[in-house]
């Protein structure tokens, strides 16, 4: 008999039988591991060929099937008759995270079922009430629920029951059997803190709008032809866009709505007739009613009323955003309604890895919901519009100080419980590998560099494993992220980037000397874009071996300028920027053409 372990709690381990662990996160906090009999299963996404097949299946088939199902259910609940595009815009920010995560967990347990005979394996799990995990909205789901060890345990237990894998229920939890040991106790989780700040900000902004101010704002802004929310462009560009659109310039805040505490039990307890085939789509349908956010169900009408009674434009010609469609359910509800009256949604690229990553669910979703997707210069498909990288900063903002010394590294406290497949460490094993790569680089640097100054600009989400606790070199200082790495870099001779993200593009764009250490497991580049990275690899900007990167840093450290200003290196940098992070010839003329064409 084998015992299937689905989370990091010793109560659900077996002392008599071999334990089969769904992933390395199940080991976190488990004592005396050397005395335990266990096997850790590979990540569901570990095989490249099957991952590509599954990603295509999710994007090309499953997504539409699920949007059709959700549209029918939400139309029935709200007694409406909106088309599936209306509902897709509303739910996409939630679904693009929820769907791949649920698919990964279902696929992993399906492989367990296929590997072991029915009578050969069993599992133990704790009982949870599903109401504990109903998200308030997309932001709550993405930032809090998905990172909960309890939610992960509950989802896995639901799949086990659905697949008829043998199981034993453990009735209750107590303080000695806490599933949350993947978080560092005694520290305030950065994401929870950000969630509180967001809720407080929305509440405060709502309180500022007394009746008189609200009426004035409505008079000024409800007839605007454009609305810009959460868009990463400069203030001068926003001002210009409003002026050429004959609209009053302003900063549009998201109106506050009070989240309901009650749930609709008739809807939440609804069951779907199951067929004999235990496939993923049927499982998704069976658990949908327990997992869909309140903002699409109980609070949908309230959210609609909130933006309808706000000072947001009634009939905008263009809606412009970078991230509003990702997390803001008030904004998405508004977009769906306005598109019924022919408003156009323009989504402007934010951050790096667009176009180049092998698996980019976010990019897929953003192009699905947008009428036009503005890129930093690249093109792919009918919806993309090759634009430019918007900034009000210049290269001179990042000129090194005369006494600059040492190295500043950009790093983050990545995921332990498997998260959405992304071009960053997205599970426990990848996070451990990321930390190992950083330690291998630091341990290979010269004594001179180590003793000069090593800082890490660190986004700490208080999760284990944590680089801060596992760094193997003495004297490394960790900074918080109140300033970006590139801003702090004026005091350092060199930047080190550890993932393929926004910082990578910014350094190239602003011509700031840096080294990038990538890993093919968590920074996978697609075949079409690999040719564009080859010159960066050849000129020792991008490395896939941390020790080779350290050897190069040791070699150039005393004259980094000579290496960085090499003609061939600079040409490779410029060629890459022309395609992936382009400088505009005249950004205001570009905006003028875009808005007038729209």
HELIX and SHEET records of a PDB file:
HELIX    1   1 UNK A   10  UNK A   12  5                                   3    
HELIX    2   2 UNK A   24  UNK A   27  5                                   4    
HELIX    3   3 UNK A   33  UNK A   35  5                                   3    
HELIX    4   4 UNK A   48  UNK A   57  1                                  10    
HELIX    5   5 UNK A   58  UNK A   62  3                                   5    
HELIX    6   6 UNK A   63  UNK A   78  1                                  16    
HELIX    7   7 UNK A   84  UNK A  115  1                                  32    
HELIX    8   8 UNK A  118  UNK A  120  5                                   3    
HELIX    9   9 UNK A  130  UNK A  133  5                                   4    
HELIX   10  10 UNK A  138  UNK A  143  1                                   6    
HELIX   11  11 UNK A  145  UNK A  147  5                                   3    
HELIX   12  12 UNK A  149  UNK A  162  1                                  14    
HELIX   13  13 UNK A  190  UNK A  208  1                                  19    
HELIX   14  14 UNK A  211  UNK A  221  1                                  11    
HELIX   15  15 UNK A  235  UNK A  244  1                                  10    
HELIX   16  16 UNK A  265  UNK A  268  1                                   4    
HELIX   17  17 UNK A  280  UNK A  291  1                                  12    
HELIX   18  18 UNK A  294  UNK A  296  5                                   3    
HELIX   19  19 UNK A  300  UNK A  308  1                                   9    
HELIX   20  20 UNK A  324  UNK A  327  1                                   4    
HELIX   21  21 UNK A  329  UNK A  339  1                                  11    
HELIX   22  22 UNK A  361  UNK A  369  1                                   9    
HELIX   23  23 UNK A  395  UNK A  398  5                                   4    
HELIX   24  24 UNK A  428  UNK A  444  1                                  17    
HELIX   25  25 UNK A  447  UNK A  452  1                                   6    
HELIX   26  26 UNK A  467  UNK A  470  1                                   4    
HELIX   27  27 UNK A  485  UNK A  488  1                                   4    
HELIX   28  28 UNK A  489  UNK A  491  5                                   3    
HELIX   29  29 UNK A  502  UNK A  509  1                                   8    
HELIX   30  30 UNK A  527  UNK A  538  1                                  12    
HELIX   31  31 UNK A  546  UNK A  556  1                                  11    
HELIX   32  32 UNK A  557  UNK A  559  5                                   3    
HELIX   33  33 UNK A  560  UNK A  564  1                                   5    
HELIX   34  34 UNK A  567  UNK A  580  1                                  14    
HELIX   35  35 UNK A  587  UNK A  597  1                                  11    
SHEET    1   A 5 UNK A  38  UNK A  40  0                                        
SHEET    2   A 5 UNK A  18  UNK A  21  1                                        
SHEET    3   A 5 UNK A   2  UNK A   5  1                                        
SHEET    4   A 5 UNK A 121  UNK A 126  1                                        
SHEET    5   A 5 UNK A 166  UNK A 170  1                                        
SHEET    1   B 5 UNK A 226  UNK A 229  0                                        
SHEET    2   B 5 UNK A 318  UNK A 321  1                                        
SHEET    3   B 5 UNK A 344  UNK A 348  1                                        
SHEET    4   B 5 UNK A 372  UNK A 375  1                                        
SHEET    5   B 5 UNK A 384  UNK A 386  1                                        
SHEET    1   C 6 UNK A 477  UNK A 479  0                                        
SHEET    2   C 6 UNK A 454  UNK A 459  1                                        
SHEET    3   C 6 UNK A 407  UNK A 412  1                                        
SHEET    4   C 6 UNK A 494  UNK A 497  1                                        
SHEET    5   C 6 UNK A 514  UNK A 517  1                                        
SHEET    6   C 6 UNK A 542  UNK A 543  1                                        
END                                                                             
